């Protein structure tokens, strides 16, 4: 059985997840969050719980934005990380800078350039789910790093 990885990218008003089985993207999802902070926190908690219950990942990747002062996204990301750690799932943190450097030589300079690359990798993803491609890029990056470190 191939190992499963769950990758998450949290925004102010949405949470996205991508599930990888081996090197392949198996599933992506986006959960739109309430403007109410308590409801948003509960929504993220349930979303992560649903992902864990249905896919049983052995590893998780989580986007971190060190440069941004986005308190709400930071709090919601903390909820995701806590939920993963409670379940004993190792968490790899990936910054936007790492992704910009990993997907092109020379390094990309804009986040929207990453989405263009993601759309070329997964053209079947519906327009409504494009933000979930951010999580997919994080997952692919970690899966590639793991594969290269094994050899």
MIRO-591047 format. One record per residue: x, y, z of N, C-alpha, C, CB in turn; residue in one letter. Coordinates in pm, 1 decimal. Glycine has a CB too. Example, Ala and Ser with C-alpha at 12.3 -4.5 7.8 and 13.67 -1.06 7.14 Angstrom:
n_c1  n_c2  n_c3  ca_c1  ca_c2  ca_c3  c_c1  c_c2  c_c3  cb_c1  cb_c2  cb_c3  resn
1319.0  -569.0  780.0  1230.0  -450.0  780.0  1320.0  -330.0  780.0  1130.8  -447.3  904.6  A
1285.0  -225.0  708.0  1367.0  -106.0  714.0  1290.0  3.0  787.0  1408.4  -59.8  572.5  S
REM end
This chain:
n_c1  n_c2  n_c3  ca_c1  ca_c2  ca_c3  c_c1  c_c2  c_c3  cb_c1  cb_c2  cb_c3  resn
83.5  -118.6  0.0  0.0  0.0  0.0  87.7  124.6  0.0  -94.8  0.0  121.2  X
53.7  220.6  -85.1  130.1  344.2  -93.0  91.3  437.2  21.8  107.5  413.4  -229.0  X
188.6  514.6  69.1  159.3  606.0  178.2  75.9  723.3  128.0  289.1  656.1  242.9  X
-6.6  773.6  217.0  -92.0  887.4  183.2  -42.9  1011.7  253.8  -238.3  859.3  220.2  X
-49.7  1121.3  181.7  -13.0  1251.7  235.5  -132.4  1344.0  220.5  112.7  1310.0  163.6  X
-161.9  1419.4  325.1  -264.6  1522.9  319.6  -194.4  1657.6  326.3  -369.2  1507.1  435.9  X
-219.5  1742.4  227.6  -160.2  1876.3  224.7  -271.1  1979.0  244.3  -83.6  1901.6  90.3  X
-242.8  2080.0  325.1  -342.4  2182.4  357.0  -287.3  2322.2  330.8  -387.1  2169.9  503.3  X
-374.5  2406.7  278.4  -345.3  2549.6  264.5  -468.2  2621.4  317.8  -312.4  2591.0  113.2  X
-448.1  2707.2  416.1  -558.3  2777.5  480.0  -553.7  2924.6  440.1  -552.4  2761.8  634.2  X
-668.6  2972.9  398.0  -685.3  3114.1  364.8  -778.6  3176.1  469.1  -742.1  3132.5  218.8  X
-799.3  3304.4  458.8  -885.8  3374.2  553.9  -1028.9  3321.2  551.6  -886.0  3523.1  524.3  X
-1079.9  3291.5  433.2  -1219.8  3249.0  420.4  -1237.3  3109.0  362.2  -1293.8  3346.8  334.8  X
-1129.1  3033.8  349.4  -1142.4  2896.6  298.9  -1026.1  2810.2  346.7  -1149.2  2895.8  144.8  X
-1053.9  2681.0  348.7  -951.5  2581.2  381.1  -946.8  2484.5  263.8  -982.4  2505.8  517.9  X
-826.4  2451.4  219.4  -812.5  2360.0  106.4  -728.0  2240.4  147.6  -749.6  2431.8  -15.4  X
-756.0  2128.5  83.0  -681.3  2005.8  110.8  -657.2  1931.1  -18.9  -756.9  1916.1  211.9  X
-543.2  1865.3  -24.9  -509.5  1777.6  -137.5  -456.8  1647.8  -78.5  -403.5  1844.2  -234.7  X
-504.6  1537.0  -130.9  -462.5  1405.4  -84.0  -381.5  1339.0  -193.8  -584.7  1317.6  -43.9  X
-262.7  1294.3  -157.0  -175.8  1221.9  -249.4  -163.2  1078.1  -203.1  -36.2  1288.8  -259.3  X
-170.1  987.1  -297.5  -141.0  847.0  -272.5  -20.5  815.5  -359.6  -265.3  752.3  -304.2  X
92.4  789.9  -294.9  216.6  778.3  -371.5  246.8  913.7  -433.8  206.0  666.8  -481.3  X
272.3  914.6  -564.2  300.7  1041.1  -632.5  178.0  1102.1  -699.0  407.9  1020.0  -736.0  X
64.8  1033.8  -690.4  -53.3  1080.5  -761.8  -150.4  1158.3  -675.4  -123.9  965.0  -821.9  X
-207.7  1262.8  -733.9  -311.4  1340.3  -667.5  -440.4  1259.0  -670.7  -330.7  1480.2  -735.6  X
-490.7  1226.7  -553.7  -609.4  1142.0  -542.1  -737.1  1223.6  -523.1  -592.8  1045.3  -426.2  X
-727.3  1334.8  -450.1  -847.8  1408.0  -412.9  -810.2  1550.8  -376.0  -921.3  1338.4  -295.4  X
-894.8  1646.5  -412.5  -879.0  1783.5  -363.6  -1014.6  1833.6  -317.0  -819.6  1877.2  -473.8  X
-1012.2  1926.0  -222.7  -1137.3  1981.2  -171.6  -1112.8  2122.1  -120.3  -1196.2  1891.6  -59.6  X
-1219.6  2198.0  -119.7  -1215.7  2333.0  -65.6  -1336.6  2350.3  24.6  -1213.6  2440.4  -179.2  X
-1313.8  2406.0  141.8  -1420.8  2431.8  238.3  -1427.6  2582.0  258.6  -1396.4  2356.4  374.8  X
-1541.2  2640.2  224.5  -1560.2  2783.7  245.3  -1599.2  2806.2  390.7  -1668.9  2841.6  148.4  X
-1539.6  2908.0  450.6  -1555.9  2931.4  593.3  -1643.1  3053.4  621.4  -1420.3  2948.7  658.9  X
-1707.8  3048.6  734.9  -1791.7  3158.4  781.0  -1706.0  3280.0  814.6  -1874.6  3115.6  903.3  X
-1768.7  3396.0  810.6  -1700.4  3518.3  851.6  -1688.6  3525.1  1003.7  -1774.7  3641.8  798.3  X
-1774.2  3451.9  1073.5  -1772.0  3446.6  1218.5  -1652.0  3362.8  1263.6  -1905.1  3388.2  1273.8  X
-1563.0  3418.8  1346.6  -1441.3  3345.6  1385.6  -1467.3  3209.9  1451.5  -1360.9  3430.1  1479.4  X
-1566.3  3202.9  1540.9  -1594.6  3075.6  1608.4  -1645.0  2971.7  1508.5  -1698.4  3095.8  1720.8  X
-1734.5  3012.2  1420.3  -1786.9  2919.6  1318.9  -1677.1  2875.3  1223.0  -1901.6  2985.1  1240.5  X
-1587.9  2967.9  1188.4  -1476.8  2933.6  1098.5  -1385.0  2830.7  1164.1  -1396.2  3060.3  1060.1  X
-1354.5  2851.3  1291.7  -1268.9  2756.5  1364.3  -1332.7  2618.3  1370.2  -1241.0  2807.3  1506.4  X
-1461.7  2615.0  1399.8  -1532.9  2486.7  1404.4  -1536.3  2421.1  1266.7  -1676.2  2506.6  1456.9  X
-1554.9  2502.2  1162.3  -1557.2  2449.5  1026.1  -1424.3  2386.8  987.0  -1592.6  2559.5  928.1  X
-1314.5  2452.8  1021.8  -1181.2  2398.7  992.1  -1159.2  2269.0  1069.6  -1070.5  2502.1  1027.1  X
-1199.1  2268.5  1195.2  -1183.7  2149.2  1278.9  -1258.2  2030.4  1217.5  -1235.2  2176.4  1422.2  X
-1382.0  2052.9  1174.8  -1461.4  1945.5  1112.2  -1401.7  1902.9  978.3  -1607.0  1991.2  1092.0  X
-1355.3  2000.0  899.5  -1296.9  1971.1  768.1  -1175.3  1879.4  782.2  -1257.0  2102.2  696.6  X
-1085.7  1913.9  873.5  -966.3  1831.6  895.7  -1006.7  1693.8  948.0  -869.4  1900.9  995.3  X
-1103.5  1690.1  1038.1  -1151.6  1561.9  1089.1  -1206.8  1472.9  978.5  -1258.2  1584.5  1194.2  X
-1281.6  1532.4  886.4  -1337.5  1456.0  774.9  -1226.0  1400.2  686.2  -1432.8  1544.1  691.7  X
-1125.4  1482.9  657.5  -1011.7  1437.8  575.5  -940.5  1321.3  644.8  -911.8  1555.2  549.8  X
-914.3  1335.3  773.5  -844.0  1229.9  847.4  -924.6  1100.5  851.8  -813.5  1276.5  989.5  X
-1054.0  1113.1  874.4  -1139.9  994.9  884.4  -1152.3  920.4  751.4  -1277.8  1035.4  933.1  X
-1156.9  993.9  642.5  -1180.4  931.2  512.5  -1054.3  886.9  439.6  -1255.2  1025.0  425.9  X
-940.2  949.5  468.9  -819.3  918.5  391.9  -705.2  860.1  474.7  -771.3  1042.0  323.9  X
-708.2  872.6  605.3  -607.0  814.6  694.3  -464.1  844.1  647.2  -627.4  664.0  704.6  X
-426.4  972.2  635.4  -290.5  1003.4  589.3  -185.7  966.3  693.9  -279.0  1152.1  555.0  X
-68.9  924.4  644.6  42.9  894.1  734.1  130.5  1016.7  756.9  127.0  779.8  677.2  X
113.8  1116.9  672.6  197.5  1236.6  675.9  113.5  1354.2  631.0  323.9  1220.6  586.1  X
146.8  1472.9  681.3  74.6  1593.2  639.5  172.9  1703.6  604.6  -22.0  1640.3  750.0  X
130.1  1789.8  515.0  206.2  1909.2  477.8  115.0  2028.9  499.1  258.1  1901.9  328.6  X
173.2  2135.8  548.9  95.2  2253.0  585.0  164.9  2378.5  535.6  73.3  2259.5  737.1  X
90.6  2462.1  465.5  146.5  2587.9  415.7  164.7  2685.4  530.7  55.9  2649.4  306.8  X
276.4  2755.9  529.2  300.3  2862.8  625.8  338.0  2987.8  549.4  411.4  2824.1  728.0  X
286.1  3100.0  593.9  316.0  3228.3  530.3  384.1  3318.4  632.6  186.3  3295.6  474.1  X
514.7  3308.4  642.1  587.0  3386.3  742.9  580.1  3536.1  715.9  731.9  3342.3  748.4  X
574.7  3574.8  590.4  582.1  3715.9  555.2  449.3  3789.1  569.5  631.3  3729.9  415.1  X
340.8  3716.5  572.2  209.5  3779.6  574.3  160.3  3799.0  717.3  109.1  3696.2  494.9  X
95.8  3912.7  739.8  34.0  3939.2  869.0  -114.7  3907.7  858.8  57.2  4086.8  913.7  X
-145.9  3781.3  843.6  -284.0  3737.2  828.2  -321.1  3658.6  952.9  -303.3  3651.0  698.4  X
-363.5  3731.0  1055.0  -389.9  3669.8  1184.8  -494.0  3558.5  1176.1  -436.0  3775.3  1283.1  X
-603.5  3583.9  1105.2  -710.0  3482.6  1097.3  -658.7  3354.1  1032.4  -830.7  3537.0  1017.8  X
-589.5  3365.4  920.4  -535.6  3246.7  852.9  -435.2  3175.7  943.2  -468.9  3285.4  718.7  X
-357.1  3253.3  1016.7  -258.2  3194.8  1107.8  -325.8  3115.1  1219.5  -169.8  3305.0  1168.0  X
-432.2  3170.0  1275.8  -506.4  3100.7  1381.7  -568.2  2971.8  1327.9  -616.5  3192.4  1440.2  X
-629.3  2979.7  1210.3  -692.5  2861.4  1151.0  -588.5  2755.5  1113.8  -773.6  2901.0  1026.6  X
-472.6  2799.1  1066.5  -364.2  2705.7  1035.7  -318.2  2635.5  1163.5  -245.4  2779.6  968.5  X
-314.6  2709.6  1273.5  -279.1  2650.7  1402.5  -376.1  2541.4  1444.8  -274.0  2757.9  1508.8  X
-504.0  2560.6  1415.0  -604.9  2458.7  1446.1  -576.8  2331.9  1366.3  -747.8  2511.2  1415.8  X
-545.0  2348.4  1238.3  -513.7  2232.4  1153.6  -392.5  2158.2  1209.2  -487.4  2276.6  1007.1  X
-287.4  2232.7  1239.3  -165.5  2169.5  1290.6  -192.2  2095.6  1421.7  -55.8  2274.7  1311.2  X
-267.0  2157.2  1511.6  -298.7  2091.8  1639.5  -376.6  1963.0  1618.2  -378.6  2186.2  1729.6  X
-472.9  1968.2  1528.7  -555.2  1848.7  1501.7  -469.0  1735.6  1445.2  -670.1  1882.6  1402.7  X
-378.8  1768.8  1356.0  -290.5  1667.4  1297.3  -198.2  1607.7  1403.4  -207.2  1728.3  1182.8  X
-139.9  1693.5  1485.0  -47.4  1645.6  1588.4  -119.4  1561.3  1694.3  22.8  1764.3  1655.4  X
-244.9  1597.5  1726.3  -324.3  1516.9  1820.0  -339.3  1373.6  1770.2  -463.0  1579.8  1840.8  X
-344.9  1357.8  1639.8  -360.3  1225.3  1579.3  -225.5  1156.4  1556.5  -435.0  1236.9  1447.0  X
-117.1  1222.6  1595.2  15.9  1164.0  1580.4  68.0  1165.6  1437.7  14.6  1023.8  1630.2  X
17.0  1256.3  1357.0  58.6  1264.7  1216.8  172.0  1366.1  1204.6  -61.3  1304.3  1124.7  X
287.5  1324.4  1151.5  397.6  1419.1  1132.3  357.1  1529.2  1033.8  524.1  1345.6  1081.8  X
398.8  1651.4  1064.5  362.0  1767.0  982.2  487.3  1832.2  925.2  280.6  1869.7  1064.6  X
491.0  1846.0  792.4  595.5  1922.3  724.8  537.6  2059.5  695.7  645.1  1851.0  592.9  X
611.9  2163.0  728.8  566.7  2298.9  698.5  641.4  2349.3  575.5  589.2  2394.4  820.2  X
566.1  2412.6  487.0  622.1  2461.0  361.1  586.0  2608.1  345.0  570.2  2377.3  240.1  X
686.2  2690.3  320.8  661.3  2833.2  300.5  638.9  2863.5  152.8  778.6  2916.7  354.6  X
576.0  2976.4  127.6  556.5  3020.6  -10.6  691.7  3036.9  -80.5  477.3  3153.8  -14.5  X
789.5  3087.2  -8.6  923.0  3106.5  -66.0  980.8  2974.6  -116.0  1017.3  3169.3  37.5  X
965.5  2868.1  -36.6  1014.7  2736.1  -78.4  947.9  2690.7  -207.3  990.7  2632.4  32.0  X
817.9  2712.0  -216.8  745.4  2671.3  -338.0  789.8  2753.0  -458.8  593.9  2686.4  -317.5  X
805.2  2883.0  -440.5  849.3  2968.6  -551.0  986.4  2925.3  -602.1  853.6  3115.6  -506.7  X
1073.1  2882.6  -512.4  1206.8  2838.0  -551.7  1206.0  2697.7  -612.0  1299.7  2841.4  -431.9  X
1110.6  2615.2  -573.1  1111.4  2474.5  -614.1  1054.2  2449.5  -752.7  1035.1  2393.7  -515.4  X
962.9  2531.9  -797.8  889.7  2500.1  -920.1  944.7  2562.5  -1047.2  750.5  2541.8  -904.3  X
1054.9  2635.4  -1040.0  1114.4  2690.4  -1162.6  1257.0  2735.4  -1134.7  1029.9  2808.8  -1217.3  X
1336.5  2734.7  -1240.7  1472.0  2788.5  -1234.9  1484.7  2890.2  -1347.0  1580.7  2675.1  -1247.4  X
1512.2  3014.5  -1318.2  1527.7  3073.7  -1184.8  1395.2  3073.0  -1108.5  1581.3  3217.5  -1195.8  X
1404.2  3100.4  -980.0  1286.6  3094.5  -892.8  1176.8  3188.2  -941.1  1325.0  3129.3  -749.1  X
1054.1  3145.6  -920.2  939.2  3230.7  -951.5  937.1  3348.6  -855.0  805.8  3150.2  -943.5  X
869.2  3454.6  -894.3  861.8  3572.2  -807.9  719.9  3601.2  -760.3  916.3  3692.7  -880.6  X
620.7  3544.4  -826.7  480.9  3573.5  -793.7  404.2  3444.2  -765.4  413.3  3651.6  -908.6  X
314.1  3449.4  -668.3  234.1  3331.4  -633.7  143.0  3288.1  -747.9  150.7  3359.4  -509.8  X
93.4  3383.9  -827.9  3.2  3345.5  -937.3  75.3  3260.4  -1041.9  -56.0  3470.7  -1003.8  X
207.2  3272.5  -1049.8  283.9  3187.9  -1141.8  277.3  3040.9  -1098.4  431.2  3235.2  -1148.7  X
269.0  3018.4  -968.2  255.1  2881.7  -917.3  123.3  2819.8  -962.7  263.9  2880.3  -763.9  X
16.9  2898.9  -957.5  -113.7  2845.7  -1000.6  -113.6  2810.8  -1148.7  -225.1  2947.2  -971.6  X
-41.2  2887.2  -1229.8  -31.9  2854.1  -1372.9  35.1  2718.1  -1391.6  46.9  2963.7  -1449.7  X
138.8  2694.5  -1314.4  206.8  2564.5  -1320.1  111.8  2454.2  -1273.8  335.5  2565.5  -1232.9  X
39.6  2480.1  -1166.2  -54.3  2380.4  -1113.9  -162.9  2348.0  -1216.3  -118.2  2430.5  -983.5  X
-212.8  2448.6  -1285.0  -317.3  2423.7  -1385.8  -263.8  2339.1  -1500.5  -372.4  2556.6  -1440.4  X
-135.4  2354.9  -1532.2  -78.5  2272.1  -1639.2  -57.2  2127.5  -1592.2  55.3  2332.2  -1687.9  X
-31.5  2109.2  -1463.0  -13.9  1974.5  -1408.3  -146.7  1900.8  -1392.6  56.7  1981.7  -1273.8  X
-250.5  1973.9  -1354.2  -381.4  1914.3  -1328.1  -490.5  1992.8  -1401.6  -410.4  1910.7  -1175.7  X
-494.9  1981.9  -1534.4  -593.2  2059.7  -1611.0  -738.0  2016.7  -1585.1  -563.2  2047.7  -1758.7  X
-758.6  1900.3  -1527.3  -893.2  1849.9  -1503.0  -962.5  1916.7  -1384.6  -888.0  1701.9  -1480.5  X
-889.8  1995.5  -1306.5  -947.9  2058.3  -1188.1  -1043.2  2170.3  -1230.7  -836.4  2113.7  -1094.7  X
-1162.8  2166.8  -1174.8  -1265.1  2266.2  -1208.3  -1224.5  2405.1  -1160.2  -1400.1  2226.8  -1147.1  X
-1274.0  2505.4  -1229.8  -1240.5  2644.3  -1198.8  -1273.6  2679.9  -1053.2  -1314.9  2738.3  -1293.6  X
-1384.1  2625.4  -1001.9  -1424.8  2655.0  -863.8  -1326.2  2599.5  -761.6  -1563.6  2598.2  -836.8  X
-1246.4  2503.3  -800.6  -1153.7  2439.7  -707.0  -1009.1  2486.3  -725.4  -1160.7  2289.6  -722.6  X
-986.9  2589.7  -802.9  -849.4  2634.7  -828.0  -771.0  2667.9  -700.7  -851.9  2755.8  -917.2  X
-832.0  2729.2  -597.8  -753.4  2752.6  -475.9  -698.6  2624.2  -413.6  -838.2  2824.9  -374.0  X
-765.6  2512.5  -435.1  -717.6  2384.8  -380.3  -588.9  2339.8  -447.9  -824.6  2276.7  -395.9  X
-558.8  2395.7  -564.1  -432.6  2361.0  -630.5  -312.2  2407.9  -549.5  -427.8  2422.1  -770.8  X
-331.0  2511.3  -467.0  -221.8  2554.1  -379.2  -182.6  2439.8  -285.7  -262.7  2679.7  -297.4  X
-282.4  2372.9  -230.1  -254.6  2257.3  -143.8  -191.4  2144.5  -224.4  -383.9  2207.8  -75.4  X
-236.5  2126.3  -348.8  -179.7  2020.6  -433.5  -31.9  2046.5  -462.1  -257.7  2010.0  -565.8  X
5.0  2171.7  -485.3  146.3  2204.6  -509.2  231.5  2175.3  -385.9  161.0  2352.4  -549.0  X
176.9  2202.1  -269.2  247.7  2173.2  -144.6  268.2  2022.7  -130.7  169.8  2228.9  -22.7  X
162.7  1946.9  -156.5  172.2  1801.3  -147.8  271.4  1742.8  -246.2  37.5  1739.6  -170.5  X
267.6  1790.7  -370.3  361.3  1741.1  -471.7  505.3  1773.8  -433.1  328.5  1801.4  -609.5  X
526.7  1893.1  -379.9  660.6  1933.5  -335.5  712.5  1837.3  -227.4  658.3  2079.4  -281.6  X
630.5  1808.6  -127.5  673.2  1719.3  -19.1  693.4  1577.1  -70.1  570.3  1719.9  95.0  X
603.5  1528.0  -154.1  619.6  1392.9  -208.6  748.8  1382.5  -289.6  498.4  1355.3  -296.4  X
780.7  1484.2  -365.3  904.3  1484.1  -444.3  1026.6  1488.0  -353.0  906.7  1603.9  -541.5  X
1022.9  1572.4  -250.8  1133.5  1579.3  -154.9  1155.1  1443.5  -87.5  1105.9  1687.8  -48.5  X
1047.5  1378.7  -49.3  1057.7  1246.6  14.1  1117.2  1144.6  -81.6  919.9  1199.0  62.1  X
1071.7  1145.1  -205.8  1121.4  1051.0  -305.7  1270.6  1072.0  -329.6  1043.6  1066.1  -437.4  X
1312.2  1196.7  -343.4  1453.5  1225.5  -368.8  1541.2  1192.6  -248.2  1470.9  1371.9  -406.5  X
1488.5  1209.0  -128.4  1569.6  1179.7  -9.7  1584.3  1029.4  14.5  1508.0  1245.6  113.1  X
1496.8  948.4  -45.7  1506.5  803.3  -30.6  1612.9  743.6  -120.7  1373.0  738.7  -59.9  X
1648.8  813.7  -225.8  1744.3  758.7  -323.2  1879.7  822.9  -314.2  1691.8  774.6  -462.4  X
REM end
